[in-house]
Amino acid sequence: MQQKFIQQLIVEKEHLDELEHVNNVLFLRWSQDIAKSHWELLIESLTEKTGIWMVRKHEVEYRLEAKENEIIRVETHVNSVRGPLSNRVVEFYNNETQKLLVKCQTQWCYIDLVNKKTIPIPESIKSC
């Protein structure tokens, strides 16, 4: 689960707040979106039933603003797994300057779909 997953997005007018830069809440939403996309890619070849991830904790560090029409490179990877918990890092970079804009670290908890309780992350998932 250590491999990096990368996507790009373009800042559009509707992403801006009254300060004319990307609203901070969007970075958190985008963090969750890329986590979901990465997860779906990781499990697409699995035949077994999988659980679902729930957020336990977010830590977001806002460093630089993003403006309309900027291209943002979004990189994510899982940096640790223990029991039912995994820690995912999502970093947003200005694609032109390569400067880090925002770093989000999220602790996710793996949940059984049937009983909605935490379960250890299966080895088959860890090895994806």
ZASE-6238 format. One line per 8 residues: number of its first residue (from 0); their letters; for each residue y, x, z of N, C-alpha, C. Coordinates in steps of 0.001 Angstrom, whole numbers. Atoms other than C-alpha are relative to their C-alpha. Layout:
// residues N
NUM = A = Y:X:Z:Y:X:Z:Y:X:Z | ...
***
This chain:
// residues 128
0 = MQQKFIQQ = -1199:821:0:0:0:0:1263:865:0 | -1141:-900:-49:2284:3032:-200:762:88:-1320 | -648:-149:1295:3139:2745:-3917:1329:-753:-51 | -1302:644:163:6715:1914:-4893:-71:-1039:-1097 | -137:1072:970:7503:-1263:-6757:1492:-107:-287 | -1411:-63:370:10784:-1337:-8690:353:-1140:-944 | -562:1015:880:12839:-4113:-10261:1495:278:-147 | -1451:-94:164:16392:-4381:-11547:583:-1399:-44
8 = LIVEKEHL = -719:1252:137:18947:-7125:-11305:1448:301:-346 | -1402:-137:372:22451:-7654:-12619:808:-946:871 | -857:806:-861:25170:-8887:-10288:780:-975:-875 | -704:1046:733:26520:-12180:-11575:1084:-616:876 | -1150:585:-697:29657:-14094:-10629:-431:-836:1206 | 436:875:-1102:27726:-16582:-8484:-570:774:1198 | 470:-834:-1110:26426:-13692:-6324:1137:468:908 | -1159:-550:-711:29961:-12858:-5153:516:-943:1072
16 = DELEHVNN = -642:792:-1054:31685:-13999:-1990:1518:83:-159 | -1459:17:92:35379:-14375:-1241:616:1400:-42 | -478:-1385:97:35707:-10571:-1060:-309:615:-1367 | 335:-428:1363:34475:-10328:-4669:-1096:1076:-59 | 1195:-840:74:31306:-8419:-3806:-1208:-839:384 | 1226:765:-268:27684:-9478:-3372:-43:-406:1466 | 115:534:-1349:27272:-11701:-360:-1198:639:699 | 1049:-686:-755:25215:-9983:2356:-1304:-791:80
24 = VLFLRWSQ = 1204:831:-102:22813:-12919:2610:-875:147:-1242 | 791:-161:1226:21769:-12364:-1004:-902:1220:49 | 854:-1180:-96:20484:-8892:-247:-1276:-322:793 | 1178:393:-779:18165:-10413:2349:-920:-883:-842 | 809:855:883:16999:-13081:-115:-702:851:-1058 | 598:-864:1012:16453:-10429:-2786:-1095:873:590 | 1054:-771:-678:14457:-8380:-261:-1284:-805:71 | 1173:860:-83:12126:-11301:249:-576:-272:-1388
32 = DIAKSHWE = 485:254:1361:11923:-11981:-3493:-824:1171:-535 | 743:-1151:523:10849:-8437:-4357:-1279:221:807 | 1220:-108:-807:8376:-8401:-1446:-1068:-947:-541 | 949:985:541:6762:-11541:-2848:-536:447:-1361 | 441:-472:1325:6677:-10138:-6389:-979:1158:124 | 882:-1150:-214:5119:-6895:-5136:-1353:-476:523 | 1225:527:-581:2549:-8794:-3063:-857:-662:-1083 | 752:690:1053:1545:-10974:-6033:-632:989:-973
40 = LLIESLTE = 564:-1035:869:1053:-7875:-8179:-1181:699:676 | 1056:-704:-729:-1038:-6167:-5486:-1293:-803:81 | 1210:805:-217:-3441:-9084:-5057:-524:-679:-1258 | 416:740:1195:-3737:-10282:-8655:-1451:262:-390 | 1388:-289:380:-7133:-8594:-9086:-1004:-328:1113 | 912:349:-1093:-8573:-9693:-5718:-649:-1349:-264 | 692:1271:172:-11189:-12424:-5811:-93:-776:1311 | 89:672:-1291:-11210:-13187:-2087:1286:-760:319
48 = KTGIWMVR = -1149:782:-442:-8913:-15705:-458:881:884:889 | -927:-805:-801:-5804:-14126:1041:784:-898:945 | -871:703:-934:-3587:-15080:3936:1408:-57:-552 | -1406:87:386:161:-15419:3886:817:864:965 | -873:-842:-817:2969:-13223:5192:1160:-812:550 | -1172:601:-632:5608:-14401:7644:864:1127:553 | -915:-1010:-521:8693:-12445:8619:16:-59:1519 | -127:-116:-1453:8733:-11220:12190:1369:550:383
56 = KHEVEYRL = -1276:-622:-333:11882:-9093:12076:599:638:-1245 | -753:-677:1053:14562:-7952:9609:999:958:640 | -1075:-923:-364:16801:-4925:9998:685:388:-1307 | -721:-229:1244:19491:-4623:7331:1192:906:262 | -1136:-920:-86:21916:-1749:6871:781:-94:-1308 | -881:129:1162:24799:-2484:4517:866:1251:-74 | -737:-1259:150:26332:759:3182:1167:-101:-975 | -1024:90:1044:28245:36:-31:-60:-1375:-649
64 = EAKENEII = -51:1305:639:29355:-3066:-1871:-512:60:-1438 | 400:145:1406:28072:-4314:-5209:903:-1041:-627 | -969:854:705:30406:-5902:-7735:-630:-638:-1234 | 459:730:1179:30026:-8226:-10694:-318:961:-1154 | 505:-725:1172:28120:-6839:-13721:-674:1331:329 | 723:-1228:-350:26664:-3890:-11790:-1501:-250:-106 | 1459:57:26:22998:-3178:-12329:-493:626:1295 | 558:-476:-1266:21102:-2823:-9081:-1489:263:-194
72 = RVETHVNS = 1425:-349:-4:17750:-1022:-8866:-522:-298:1400 | 588:393:-1280:15591:-2492:-6121:-1375:649:107 | 1274:-688:-218:12745:-364:-4755:-601:-477:1314 | 659:403:-1231:10177:-1441:-2206:-1350:685:134 | 1336:-493:-321:7085:-90:-521:-317:-375:1446 | 452:224:-1374:5049:-694:2617:-205:1374:618 | 113:-1337:-583:5391:2259:4955:-957:74:1186 | 1016:-52:-1052:2973:1243:7725:-684:-1358:135
80 = VRGPLSNR = 814:1191:-211:234:-1236:8529:-765:205:1297 | 743:-80:-1261:-1253:-1970:11966:-371:-1409:448 | 448:1337:-407:-3374:-4965:12962:483:-1038:-1001 | -514:1014:921:-1656:-8054:11507:1395:319:-544 | -1385:-314:338:1678:-6264:10997:119:1048:-1105 | -346:-1032:968:3150:-4380:8072:1511:145:-7 | -1429:-279:87:6532:-2749:7702:333:346:-1439 | -407:-172:1389:8195:-2996:4321:1441:469:-51
88 = VVEFYNNE = -1341:-514:240:11226:-1047:3155:447:-474:-1378 | -605:383:1279:13503:-2416:426:1349:700:-68 | -1256:-719:183:16317:-262:-911:654:-453:-1298 | -803:432:1140:19075:-1364:-3273:919:1143:-397 | -812:-1113:507:20733:1302:-5430:888:-479:-1146 | -818:176:1188:23638:1182:-7831:-688:821:-1079 | 791:-688:1010:21755:2052:-11003:791:1093:-722 | -825:-999:688:24675:3998:-12497:278:1216:891
96 = TQKLLVKC = -383:-1110:-893:25737:6084:-9477:-1182:536:807 | 1190:-331:-790:22275:6179:-7812:265:-42:1507 | -339:76:-1424:24006:5500:-4475:-707:-1185:648 | 650:1049:-784:22188:3512:-1812:1046:-1008:455 | -907:1072:-385:23903:157:-1287:-439:-653:1305 | 541:739:-1143:21649:-1573:1208:-1438:438:234 | 1390:-295:-367:18451:-756:3082:-462:-1086:960 | 564:1057:-833:16310:-3508:4533:-1406:413:426
104 = QTQWCYID = 1345:-248:-519:13300:-2945:6774:-472:-1294:654 | 518:1274:-488:11161:-5965:7467:-1400:188:558 | 1349:23:-566:8190:-6383:9752:-589:-1364:-351 | 697:1201:427:5798:-8904:8261:-1266:-162:820 | 1200:316:-763:2926:-10618:10065:-951:-787:-909 | 1002:616:869:-275:-11587:8249:-628:-1196:719 | 398:1272:-606:-1299:-15210:8895:-1155:-622:-786 | 1072:762:616:-4489:-17145:8209:568:-1337:-482
112 = LVNKKTIP = -536:1241:565:-3690:-20095:5926:-545:-1259:678 | 626:1188:-569:-6092:-22470:7683:516:-287:1410 | -373:272:-1392:-5307:-22028:11376:1397:483:378 | -1389:-456:-192:-1818:-20466:11005:148:1022:1130 | -28:-1038:-1036:-2694:-17656:13441:-28:1372:-660 | 17:-1361:528:-2222:-13930:12992:-1439:496:-88 | 1314:-611:190:-5211:-12037:11669:222:1445:-444 | -136:-1369:491:-5791:-8336:11038:15:21:-1523
120 = IPESIKSC = -67:-139:1453:-4948:-7263:7521:-1342:561:-478 | 1316:-469:465:-8287:-6929:5677:114:1350:-719 | 27:-1313:660:-9266:-3480:4365:242:-129:-1502 | -197:202:1430:-9334:-4897:835:1485:-139:-346 | -1454:139:201:-5630:-5735:1197:684:1347:244 | -594:-1307:-324:-4765:-2394:2817:-179:996:-1145 | 287:-978:1051:-6329:-547:-93:633:-364:-1347 | -656:403:1266:-4328:-2412:-2769:1096:969:-373
***
